[in-house]
Every structure is written in structure tokens, then in C-alpha cells.
Amino acid sequence: MAKPVSIEVWNPSGKYRVVSTKPMPGTRWINLLIEQDCRVEICTQKKTILSVEDIIALIGDKCDGVIGQLTEDWGETLFSALSRAGGKAFSNMAVGYNNVDVDAANKYGVAVGNTPGVLTETTAELAASLSLSAARRIVEADEFMRAGLYDGWLPNLFVGNLLKGQTVGVIGAGRIGSAYARMMVEGFKMNLIYYDLYQATRLEKFVTAYGQFLKANGEQPVTWKRASSMEEVLREADVISLHPILDKTTYHLVNKNSLAIMKKEAVLVNCSRGPVIDEVALVEHLKQNPMFRVGLDVFEDEPYMKPGLADLKNAVVVPHIASASKWTREGMATLAALNVLGKIKGYPVWSNPNQVEPFLNENAPPPAASPSIVNSKALGLPVSRL
Ligand SMILES: NC(=O)c1ccc[n+]([C@@H]2O[C@H](COP(=O)([O-])OP(=O)(O)OC[C@H]3O[C@@H](n4cnc5c(N)ncnc54)[C@H](O)[C@@H]3O)[C@@H](O)[C@H]2O)c1
């Protein structure tokens, strides 16, 4: 029998019971649920990652919907518990949903929401920050300064890589990968090489137009290339950022062999999911190649790092904060709450999950729709005509 978990309750007399497994930023998401007759229960347990048993206890005997987190294992056990409690809606507070077994959700008729449209720029900005931090050795230099080791300017002190004119490689040029590519091309005048299963036409057009603009101003134009393999990107790029989804095809995409073909002074950034890199192989590669640098937001066995990584000066590591801007996190909370609310109320699904601005306008009520349900087709849910 699972132990009871501590909760905070809003609007105790609400008709629908909605559980959030974590406190989330802002209050708009709570108010939107309360206004629609929901009793909102927020888990306040002082434990970062809830177990399946903890979540079963939270779901209890009657639960209409749950807002959960990417650290939780949403599979057969939880979806069957939610279904038994009368629940028909779950939303991850994340765009990625590799922690969710969508087939299991389909089996129990539970809608699965995610939160695209608000993470793109924030995550791309963190990838750009990690690229710069690694290329210019910001963290190492900061530690040096704080340790009182700086005793004057020196020609060889913390020499790093100039980005301008170098090649940025993007693996997975979807929403975030494309936004990152634009930042690096426009901000630092880097040439682009990318690999994706699909052509990133808008991104290509952007780089072409920017190249023409530079040329017209007498500057060296930037260029783009769509690689026919990931290896081509790894071989040619000076800075490589990983932005694919995590699935069977991208697990350990970067491994011992792929690291071996990268330039010895390349910078590798990962803001996607930890298991996209074989972290043990990466640690070994960093040890052997001190001029090779990485910026990591995600790790293979979060919250842990593989042995040795924390000691390496050529690694910049941050704790999965790529989406951590106030606007984004409040937006994610709002979209997750509206995904669950929409299903409870029988609303249709929003037709374009990438265009969610109407849901984020604080001065108007949100549209009567679920912003993004990933299994809407499988469940045969109607699509909004708005
Ligand atoms: N670190 C964070 O906090 C954070 C924040 C947001 C998103 N993410 C991760 O980033 C991922 C991407 O987000 P997005 O919104 O850009 O998703 P997206 O679906 O728009 O883009 C993913 C891209 O990866 C491509 N892809 C899939 N398999 C591939 C393969 N084998 N090789 C190359 N490309 C492949 C797809 O075609 C697609 O273009 C999410 O799934 C999530 O896991 C992490």
C-alpha cells in the first residue's frame, strides 16, 4: 500500500478532480482550472522524482485528469490506475514525451498532452549559451577568477574557438534545432550543415536570404547544406548541437565511433535527451581530447552523471534547465492544464499545436480546445475549427 502524499488543495468543492504531481510556476493555470469547476490538488511532497506508487496514491479512487512531469514513468500501471479512477486526461509538462507509453494510454482511452510552442526559443537560447560557454571556456575561466588565480593578462590565457566563419552542425532540425541554427547563423555568421529525416525548407530559405543580405553589404555570405548522413555533419562541423527526439533511432546516436570522426577541437552540445549520447564513451573521448569540448543540459541517467564527467574541465554541465525561463515555464503549466481541462470538458483539439498564442493571452479567456494532444488521431478526437 502506497504511503499518502502531501498535497495542497484549491477549490475543494470543484466538480472535477485534477491532480498536478508538482507545483508549477505561475497561478494562471490554477485559476483557469478553478474557473471551470475543477478541484486542483498539487503534490507538495519534498521528493524530486515521484515513484509510480506515489502517483497511484495521488490518483486515488476518483481523478479526472493528471498533469505530470518528464521524470515520471507513465506506462501501463499509471494509465490503468487513472482509468480506474475515471480519468481520461494526462498531460506532460514538457514537449518531449519519451517517458510516456502512448500505446498504453490509447488502450485506456486516456488523452496524452504535451506543450510545444513555448519551449522553442528558450531551449535554443540555452543551446546557444552552452555553445558559447564551451567554445570560449567561460566556466573554466570563471572558476579560475574565483579561485584568485588571475594575476594579469596573458597571451595564452583561456584561448578558445572563434565561431564566426566556422560551421555549425545541427542534428534534428525541427522546431528547436531550426531556432538554434538561426541564432548561430545570424548571430555569429556561421555556415550551417544539418541532418534531419525531413528537409528544413524554411531554415534553408532563411540562411539563403541572410547570405544574400551579407553579400549585398560586402561581407562573406553564410551558406547551408543538408547532409545526407549524420556522419557528414559530425565530420564537417565545428560546433554540433543535438536536437532530435529520443526514440530507438536516436538512442546513443553519438557514440565511440561517431565521436572518433569529429574534429579534435569540436564543440558538442546536447539539449535534447541524455541517452542520445553514450555518456561513458563521451567521458573517455573528453579525457583523450582536451581540446574537444561539450555543453550538456541532459544526462543519460539523470540526475546522475557518468563517473569522471564532473572532473573534466572541457565539459560545461547544467541541470536540465533548457526550458527554464519564467515565460516558458508558466506557458508550459498553462498549456498542460488546458490539455487536461479540454479533454475533461469534451472540447476539440487545437488544429495547430505550434501556434498556441491564443492560449497564452492573459487578457482573454483561452479558446475552448486542448492545445496539444499527441494521441488525438488514435483516440479519434475532434479537431477545433477555430
Ligand atoms: N533540455 C530540455 O529541457 C528540452 C526542452 C525542450 C525539448 N527538449 C527535447 O528536444 C526534442 C526536440 O524538440 P522539438 O520541439 O524541436 O521537436 P521537433 O519534433 O520539432 O524536432 C525533432 C526533429 O528531430 C528529427 N529527427 C527524428 N529522428 C531523427 C533522427 N534519427 N535523426 C535526425 N533527426 C531526427 C525530426 O524529424 C524532427 O525534425 C524534444 O523531443 C525533447 O526531447 C529538451
The ligand as an ORCA input file, in Angstrom:
! r2SCAN-3c Opt
* xyz 0 1
  N      16.555     20.016    -22.460
  C      15.299     20.434    -22.380
  O      14.848     20.967    -21.388
  C      14.406     20.258    -23.574
  C      13.418     21.221    -23.820
  C      12.605     21.049    -24.934
  C      12.762     19.943    -25.746
  N      13.731     19.039    -25.476
  C      13.929     17.874    -26.349
  O      14.120     18.345    -27.660
  C      13.433     17.475    -28.540
  C      13.125     18.200    -29.821
  O      12.114     19.171    -29.587
  P      11.420     19.927    -30.815
  O      10.313     20.725    -30.233
  O      12.444     20.623    -31.644
  O      10.845     18.661    -31.616
  P      10.573     18.510    -33.157
  O       9.715     17.320    -33.287
  O      10.102     19.817    -33.737
  O      12.021     18.222    -33.777
  C      12.666     16.987    -33.698
  C      13.361     16.743    -35.026
  O      14.174     15.573    -34.914
  C      14.109     14.908    -36.163
  N      14.532     13.528    -36.021
  C      13.835     12.481    -35.538
  N      14.585     11.357    -35.605
  C      15.776     11.715    -36.136
  C      16.961     11.013    -36.461
  N      17.060      9.698    -36.248
  N      17.994     11.722    -36.956
  C      17.902     13.038    -37.177
  N      16.789     13.765    -36.896
  C      15.757     13.102    -36.386
  C      12.657     15.060    -36.593
  O      12.493     14.841    -37.969
  C      12.375     16.500    -36.180
  O      12.621     17.422    -37.219
  C      12.197     17.027    -27.740
  O      11.686     15.794    -28.193
  C      12.738     16.930    -26.342
  O      13.160     15.618    -26.069
  C      14.558     19.166    -24.409
*
